[in-house]
């Protein structure tokens, strides 16, 4: 899979409208990261990803598992230590029980940082996080005006606040990750507008988002971004193959195969909502709102659904139907991909989302003639902090093997 190189934006103040010329004002500087992460080699990226899944490992273990020679591994890790990406871990390497302990290496979490921005029709979440997903600062704003310009101005305000609070300059910032709902179109620069953002103009992701940031900015849609948080920081970080289902106003999804986010030919792989046509009842937040409103309630946002709606007959009936639809979806995923885990998250009320997952976990089987062990069905750890998924996007581009687009040379 190929990804575009990071690009630089010119306006020097985050959140300002772009200038007429698109050029920097006098004295404004382009973003200059502390190190050139684009020059990380393929095997350097493999080392980082292996340590991310394990936590720590010795050079001997890394050389064996990556199938490179000890001298090559020593050279590669020395480069990463010099760049500040790796450091010595306290104690002995994991898995060693005999002989002299070998010094373990781990990711240096506090050397570089990313900014993550997630928004949906109800709220904006921003954070500044280190390389292991610890948030130094975070903010959440309710969305009032859903227009593109208003949301981007709010993002600019929040981003300035968290950067100032954490005291992280551009020399330690890898970049910005941005996620929001919407499938990709055939042209990866454009996304399909969801119903709640129907007033937006047609947004060119590369052209229209970059002016609001003072560094490299990358965008994945919401489900694929939060799936990265599961892969990098969550309970699934030791797995190689997982599927992710995101239940918000719509239904999104993502699939990780051999620790790589599988995007598909048009970047729309695992958009599970397409299996549930809008003309039919479906397990989406918008369908839940429509169902409650038909029953006489006057609700416009998912955040309007509270505990007082939990035991209404209409809510219980919707939950029963949605649980059966999700069981069928898990069966399809398991039959097609045979993944180790299916993670379910979203912006539905926590009591509803948790109840759906509990139903799936309790089911003895996913369906008739399904004789395999069920995949590990989990409730996402990041439904309340989707900005962590967004913060993982620059790391995926800059440090993950998938983001490498140079020649693969033996030893590098």
Backbone torsions as a table, in degrees:
resi	resn	phi	psi	omega
1	UNK	NA	140.2	-178.6
2	UNK	-113.0	148.2	175.8
3	UNK	-132.8	151.4	177.4
4	UNK	-65.8	149.9	173.1
5	UNK	-64.8	150.9	173.7
6	UNK	-59.3	145.9	177.7
7	UNK	-120.2	165.9	-175.7
8	UNK	-111.2	143.6	175.6
9	UNK	-103.8	153.9	-171.8
10	UNK	-97.7	-39.9	-177.5
11	UNK	-57.2	137.8	-171.7
12	UNK	-88.2	-10.8	-179.2
13	UNK	-113.8	121.9	-179.1
14	UNK	-63.4	134.2	175.8
15	UNK	93.0	-9.4	175.9
16	UNK	-73.1	150.8	171.2
17	UNK	-66.8	145.4	179.3
18	UNK	-63.6	149.0	178.5
19	UNK	-72.3	166.0	-178.9
20	UNK	-63.3	-34.8	-177.5
21	UNK	-88.9	-19.8	-175.8
22	UNK	75.9	7.5	-178.6
23	UNK	-102.0	155.2	-178.9
24	UNK	-69.5	145.8	173.5
25	UNK	-72.7	161.1	179.3
26	UNK	-54.4	133.6	178.9
27	UNK	87.6	-10.9	178.0
28	UNK	-82.2	136.1	-174.9
29	UNK	-111.9	148.2	171.7
30	UNK	-69.1	159.4	177.8
31	UNK	-65.9	126.3	176.7
32	UNK	-122.3	100.6	179.8
33	UNK	-67.3	160.5	-177.1
34	UNK	-59.9	-39.3	178.7
35	UNK	-132.6	160.0	179.8
36	UNK	-87.2	91.9	-176.6
37	UNK	-70.9	-21.5	177.9
38	UNK	-63.8	-20.0	-177.2
39	UNK	-91.0	3.2	174.4
40	UNK	-62.8	132.8	-177.8
41	UNK	-78.7	170.6	-178.8
42	UNK	-61.2	-46.3	-178.8
43	UNK	-71.7	-29.8	173.4
44	UNK	-62.7	-40.3	177.7
45	UNK	-66.7	-38.1	177.6
46	UNK	-63.3	-40.1	177.8
47	UNK	-61.0	-47.0	-179.5
48	UNK	-59.9	-44.2	-177.6
49	UNK	-67.6	-38.4	178.4
50	UNK	-64.8	-42.2	178.3
51	UNK	-68.6	-30.8	177.9
52	UNK	-65.1	-38.1	-178.3
53	UNK	-78.3	-29.1	-175.5
54	UNK	-98.2	-28.6	-174.6
55	UNK	96.9	-48.0	178.2
56	UNK	-161.8	153.7	177.8
57	UNK	-162.0	154.2	176.9
58	UNK	-80.9	164.9	176.5
59	UNK	-61.9	-38.1	179.3
60	UNK	-63.0	-42.3	178.7
61	UNK	-65.6	-41.6	179.6
62	UNK	-64.3	-43.5	179.9
63	UNK	-61.5	-43.0	-179.4
64	UNK	-65.2	-48.2	-173.8
65	UNK	-74.6	-24.9	177.7
66	UNK	-94.3	-5.0	178.5
67	UNK	58.6	48.3	172.9
68	UNK	-125.5	160.9	-178.7
69	UNK	-72.3	158.2	179.2
70	UNK	-59.9	-44.8	177.9
71	UNK	-60.9	-39.5	178.7
72	UNK	-63.9	-44.0	-179.8
73	UNK	-63.0	-40.5	179.2
74	UNK	-61.8	-42.5	179.8
75	UNK	-65.1	-44.5	-178.2
76	UNK	-64.8	-44.4	-179.5
77	UNK	-68.9	-32.4	176.8
78	UNK	-62.5	-39.4	177.8
79	UNK	-63.1	-41.9	-178.0
80	UNK	-70.9	-34.1	175.3
81	UNK	-67.3	-42.3	179.6
82	UNK	-62.4	-35.5	179.0
83	UNK	-78.8	-5.9	177.9
84	UNK	84.4	9.4	-177.5
85	UNK	-84.9	-34.4	177.8
86	UNK	-114.3	159.2	175.4
87	UNK	-150.3	164.0	176.1
88	UNK	-70.7	137.3	178.5
89	UNK	-95.4	146.5	177.5
90	UNK	-67.9	148.8	178.1
91	UNK	80.2	-167.8	-177.6
92	UNK	-95.7	164.5	-179.4
93	UNK	-65.5	149.5	179.2
94	UNK	-64.2	143.2	173.9
95	UNK	89.0	-4.7	-178.9
96	UNK	-97.6	130.0	-178.5
97	UNK	-130.1	-11.5	-179.0
98	UNK	-129.9	158.7	177.2
99	UNK	74.1	-172.6	179.8
100	UNK	-70.9	133.9	178.2
101	UNK	-65.5	138.5	178.0
102	UNK	-96.8	135.4	-176.5
103	UNK	-62.2	126.7	-178.6
104	UNK	-85.9	154.2	174.0
105	UNK	-114.8	151.2	175.7
106	UNK	-146.4	169.0	176.1
107	UNK	-71.1	135.1	175.6
108	UNK	-82.2	96.0	-169.8
109	UNK	-66.6	-28.3	-169.0
110	UNK	-99.6	13.5	-176.8
111	UNK	-89.3	-41.3	-177.8
112	UNK	-129.2	159.3	-173.6
113	UNK	-140.3	162.0	174.9
114	UNK	-132.7	156.2	173.6
115	UNK	-108.4	132.8	179.4
116	UNK	-119.0	133.7	179.9
117	UNK	-129.4	120.5	175.5
118	UNK	-121.6	137.3	171.0
119	UNK	-145.3	151.9	173.8
120	UNK	-135.9	-173.3	-177.4
121	UNK	-63.8	-13.8	-176.0
122	UNK	-106.4	-31.9	-170.5
123	UNK	-152.9	159.3	175.0
124	UNK	-119.3	130.4	178.2
125	UNK	-123.4	128.4	178.4
126	UNK	-130.2	151.0	176.2
127	UNK	-154.0	161.2	167.4
128	UNK	-116.3	123.8	-172.2
129	UNK	-131.3	154.3	175.8
130	UNK	-86.5	-174.4	-172.8
131	UNK	-71.7	-11.1	179.0
132	UNK	-112.2	16.6	172.5
133	UNK	84.8	12.2	174.8
134	UNK	-83.7	126.2	-178.0
135	UNK	-86.3	123.7	176.7
136	UNK	-81.5	-33.9	-180.0
137	UNK	-153.3	149.6	178.6
138	UNK	-153.0	156.1	177.5
139	UNK	-142.9	151.9	172.7
140	UNK	-135.1	129.5	176.4
141	UNK	-122.0	143.3	169.5
142	UNK	-77.3	141.1	177.6
143	UNK	-83.5	124.7	173.1
144	UNK	-99.1	-74.3	176.6
145	UNK	-81.0	120.9	-177.0
146	UNK	-88.6	6.9	180.0
147	UNK	-68.2	155.2	-177.9
148	UNK	-59.9	-47.4	-176.7
149	UNK	-63.1	-40.3	-178.7
150	UNK	-67.4	-43.0	-179.6
151	UNK	-65.0	-42.0	-179.4
152	UNK	-67.9	-35.2	175.5
153	UNK	-64.4	-41.6	177.6
154	UNK	-63.5	-40.7	178.0
155	UNK	-61.1	-41.8	178.2
156	UNK	-59.6	-43.1	178.6
157	UNK	-62.0	-48.1	-178.0
158	UNK	-64.2	-41.7	-177.7
159	UNK	-63.6	-41.2	176.6
160	UNK	-60.7	-41.3	-178.3
161	UNK	-63.2	-47.0	-176.1
162	UNK	-72.8	-32.2	176.2
163	UNK	-65.6	-42.1	179.9
164	UNK	-67.9	-40.9	-179.1
165	UNK	-63.0	-41.7	-177.2
166	UNK	-84.6	-16.9	179.7
167	UNK	66.5	34.6	-179.8
168	UNK	-100.8	118.0	178.9
169	UNK	-86.4	175.2	-178.2
170	UNK	-62.9	-24.5	-177.1
171	UNK	-72.3	-9.7	178.9
172	UNK	-121.0	10.7	-178.0
173	UNK	-106.7	120.1	178.0
174	UNK	-68.2	-42.4	-178.6
175	UNK	163.5	-171.7	-178.2
176	UNK	-112.8	135.9	172.0
177	UNK	-110.5	132.7	-176.7
178	UNK	-125.5	130.6	176.5
179	UNK	-137.6	140.7	174.9
180	UNK	-158.4	164.2	-175.0
181	UNK	-66.8	152.9	175.6
182	UNK	135.2	125.6	177.0
183	UNK	-70.8	161.2	174.9
184	UNK	-81.8	153.9	172.2
185	UNK	-96.8	-176.8	177.5
186	UNK	-60.1	-36.1	174.5
187	UNK	-87.1	115.5	-175.2
188	UNK	-64.3	-10.5	178.3
189	UNK	-79.2	-7.5	-176.4
190	UNK	-125.7	149.6	177.2
191	UNK	-123.5	149.7	175.9
192	UNK	-72.0	128.5	179.9
193	UNK	-74.1	132.2	175.4
194	UNK	-77.4	166.1	-175.1
195	UNK	-55.7	-41.0	-175.6
196	UNK	-71.4	-16.4	177.3
197	UNK	-112.5	30.5	-175.7
198	UNK	-66.9	-18.3	179.0
199	UNK	-80.5	-9.9	-178.8
200	UNK	-64.0	147.7	167.6
201	UNK	-71.8	173.3	176.4
202	UNK	-72.9	114.7	-171.7
203	UNK	-97.3	122.7	169.5
204	UNK	-87.0	113.9	-171.5
205	UNK	-60.0	-43.6	-178.9
206	UNK	-69.8	-36.9	-174.4
207	UNK	-88.2	-40.9	-168.9
208	UNK	-94.0	-17.5	177.7
209	UNK	-90.4	-38.0	-173.7
210	UNK	-56.1	-38.9	-177.1
211	UNK	-62.3	-14.1	-179.5
212	UNK	-89.3	1.6	-175.6
213	UNK	-131.0	154.8	-179.8
214	UNK	-107.8	29.2	177.7
215	UNK	-161.6	179.8	178.5
216	UNK	-57.3	136.4	-179.7
217	UNK	-130.2	133.3	178.7
218	UNK	-125.9	149.7	-178.9
219	UNK	-130.1	130.8	162.5
220	UNK	-120.4	155.6	174.3
221	UNK	-70.5	171.4	-167.6
222	UNK	-58.7	-47.6	-175.5
223	UNK	-64.9	-42.4	-178.0
224	UNK	-69.8	-34.3	177.7
225	UNK	-67.1	-46.0	-177.2
226	UNK	-70.3	-28.6	173.4
227	UNK	-60.8	-34.7	176.4
228	UNK	-62.4	-38.0	177.1
229	UNK	-62.1	-39.7	176.3
230	UNK	-62.7	-41.6	-178.3
231	UNK	-70.1	-39.7	-174.5
232	UNK	-87.2	-40.4	-168.2
233	UNK	-121.8	-15.7	-169.9
234	UNK	-92.0	-169.2	-179.1
235	UNK	-67.0	-15.9	-178.6
236	UNK	-94.2	10.3	-174.9
237	UNK	-67.6	-17.0	177.0
238	UNK	-92.8	-4.3	-179.4
239	UNK	-87.3	159.6	177.5
240	UNK	-105.9	-25.2	-175.5
241	UNK	-136.1	116.4	179.8
242	UNK	-139.7	155.6	170.9
243	UNK	-119.4	149.5	-176.7
244	UNK	-131.0	132.4	178.1
245	UNK	-118.9	126.9	-177.4
246	UNK	-117.0	118.4	-178.0
247	UNK	-108.1	107.2	177.6
248	UNK	-128.7	-137.8	172.8
249	UNK	-61.2	-37.2	173.9
250	UNK	-112.3	-161.6	-179.7
251	UNK	-127.1	116.0	179.3
252	UNK	-116.5	175.2	179.6
253	UNK	-167.5	170.9	178.6
254	UNK	-157.0	155.9	177.6
255	UNK	-133.7	133.9	172.6
256	UNK	-109.8	122.3	177.9
257	UNK	-119.1	122.4	-177.6
258	UNK	51.8	44.5	176.5
259	UNK	64.1	21.8	174.7
260	UNK	-121.8	133.6	176.8
261	UNK	-70.1	114.4	-178.0
262	UNK	-85.3	118.4	-175.0
263	UNK	-97.3	-29.3	-176.1
264	UNK	85.3	172.4	-173.3
265	UNK	-66.4	-28.6	178.8
266	UNK	-118.3	19.5	177.1
267	UNK	67.0	19.9	-178.2
268	UNK	-115.6	22.2	176.5
269	UNK	-61.2	144.6	175.1
270	UNK	65.8	23.9	171.7
271	UNK	-79.7	81.1	-170.1
272	UNK	-65.9	-19.2	179.2
273	UNK	-58.8	-28.2	179.7
274	UNK	-64.9	-16.3	177.1
275	UNK	-80.3	-9.4	179.7
276	UNK	-123.6	93.2	-175.9
277	UNK	-58.0	146.0	-179.8
278	UNK	-64.4	-21.7	-179.0
279	UNK	-77.9	-6.0	-177.7
280	UNK	-121.2	159.0	173.7
281	UNK	-57.0	137.8	-175.4
282	UNK	-145.0	159.0	-177.1
283	UNK	-85.2	53.2	-178.9
284	UNK	-112.5	160.3	178.2
285	UNK	-63.7	-38.5	179.2
286	UNK	-65.7	-38.0	177.0
287	UNK	-63.7	-39.1	177.1
288	UNK	-63.1	-45.2	178.0
289	UNK	-60.1	-45.2	-179.9
290	UNK	-61.7	-40.4	-179.3
291	UNK	-65.1	-43.5	178.7
292	UNK	-66.2	-36.9	-178.9
293	UNK	-71.9	-34.5	174.5
294	UNK	-61.6	-31.4	179.5
295	UNK	-79.0	1.6	174.5
296	UNK	106.1	1.9	176.9
297	UNK	-87.0	154.7	-178.3
298	UNK	-115.9	83.7	-176.4
299	UNK	-121.7	136.5	-179.4
300	UNK	-115.8	-20.2	-177.3
301	UNK	-130.7	154.4	176.0
302	UNK	-60.9	-32.5	179.5
303	UNK	-67.4	-11.8	176.5
304	UNK	-78.4	-16.2	-177.5
305	UNK	-82.9	118.4	-175.5
306	UNK	-124.1	-172.6	-179.3
307	UNK	-58.7	-29.0	-178.4
308	UNK	-66.4	-15.2	179.5
309	UNK	-98.8	-3.1	-169.7
310	UNK	-62.6	-43.8	-173.8
311	UNK	-103.1	14.3	175.2
312	UNK	-66.6	140.7	179.1
313	UNK	-54.4	-37.3	-178.7
314	UNK	-67.5	-35.4	178.2
315	UNK	-70.2	-43.4	179.6
316	UNK	-62.5	-41.9	178.6
317	UNK	-63.9	-42.0	178.3
318	UNK	-63.2	-42.2	-179.0
319	UNK	-62.6	-41.2	179.3
320	UNK	-62.5	-45.8	-179.9
321	UNK	-66.1	-42.9	-179.7
322	UNK	-64.4	-39.0	179.4
323	UNK	-61.3	-40.4	178.9
324	UNK	-67.9	-38.9	177.6
325	UNK	-65.0	-39.1	178.9
326	UNK	-70.8	-33.5	174.4
327	UNK	-60.7	-44.0	177.4
328	UNK	-61.9	-41.2	178.7
329	UNK	-62.6	-43.2	178.2
330	UNK	-63.1	-35.3	176.4
331	UNK	-63.9	-44.7	178.9
332	UNK	-61.1	-46.9	179.9
333	UNK	-60.4	-44.8	-177.3
334	UNK	-66.7	-41.2	178.5
335	UNK	-65.5	-39.5	-175.6
336	UNK	-81.0	-38.7	-168.2
337	UNK	-117.4	-20.1	179.2
338	UNK	51.3	49.3	-176.8
339	UNK	-76.8	161.7	177.9
340	UNK	-75.4	-32.3	-175.9
341	UNK	-147.9	147.9	169.9
342	UNK	-120.1	120.0	-177.8
343	UNK	-106.6	134.2	-178.1
344	UNK	-122.4	127.3	178.0
345	UNK	-143.6	-175.9	177.2
346	UNK	154.3	-172.9	-177.7
347	UNK	-106.4	11.1	170.2
348	UNK	-63.0	159.1	177.2
349	UNK	-52.9	137.9	-176.0
350	UNK	-55.1	-38.7	179.5
351	UNK	-64.6	-31.4	179.6
352	UNK	-78.0	-46.2	-179.9
353	UNK	-62.0	-46.3	178.7
354	UNK	-61.9	-38.9	178.8
355	UNK	-63.9	-39.3	178.1
356	UNK	-63.4	-44.2	-179.8
357	UNK	-66.0	-39.8	177.9
358	UNK	-60.3	-38.6	177.6
359	UNK	-62.3	-42.5	-179.4
360	UNK	-69.0	-37.5	178.7
361	UNK	-66.5	-33.9	-176.1
362	UNK	-79.5	-19.3	-178.3
363	UNK	-64.1	132.7	-179.7
364	UNK	-67.0	-35.4	179.0
365	UNK	-144.6	160.0	179.4
366	UNK	-83.1	-16.8	-179.4
367	UNK	174.8	168.9	178.5
368	UNK	-59.3	137.5	179.1
369	UNK	67.7	13.2	174.5
370	UNK	-95.4	101.7	-172.0
371	UNK	-103.6	0.5	178.6
372	UNK	-82.9	163.7	170.7
373	UNK	-65.4	139.6	177.3
374	UNK	-63.1	146.1	170.1
375	UNK	-63.6	160.8	176.5
376	UNK	-68.6	111.4	-179.6
377	UNK	-96.9	120.4	-172.3
378	UNK	-125.8	150.9	169.5
379	UNK	-86.0	130.3	-177.4
380	UNK	-60.3	141.5	174.8
381	UNK	-79.5	-9.9	-166.3
382	UNK	-118.2	16.8	178.7
383	UNK	-61.8	-34.3	-179.4
384	UNK	-87.9	-11.6	-179.3
385	UNK	-131.5	58.3	-177.7
386	UNK	-64.4	-16.9	178.5
387	UNK	-63.7	-24.0	177.3
388	UNK	-66.4	-35.2	174.4
389	UNK	-62.9	-42.8	177.9
390	UNK	-63.0	-38.2	-178.9
391	UNK	-67.9	-20.3	179.0
392	UNK	-79.5	-15.9	-175.6
393	UNK	-62.9	-47.9	177.8
394	UNK	-61.3	-34.7	177.5
395	UNK	-64.3	-42.0	179.4
396	UNK	-60.3	-42.2	179.8
397	UNK	-71.7	-40.7	-170.8
398	UNK	-88.2	-25.8	-170.0
399	UNK	-128.0	-13.1	-176.3
400	UNK	-86.3	146.4	179.5
401	UNK	-55.1	-32.6	-179.6
402	UNK	-61.7	-32.8	-177.6
403	UNK	-77.3	-5.3	-178.7
404	UNK	-79.8	126.5	-179.3
405	UNK	-124.1	17.9	176.2
406	UNK	-93.8	-176.0	178.3
407	UNK	-72.1	141.0	177.0
408	UNK	-92.2	107.6	-177.2
409	UNK	-109.8	136.5	-178.2
410	UNK	-55.2	132.1	179.9
411	UNK	91.5	-10.2	-179.2
412	UNK	-118.9	NA	NA
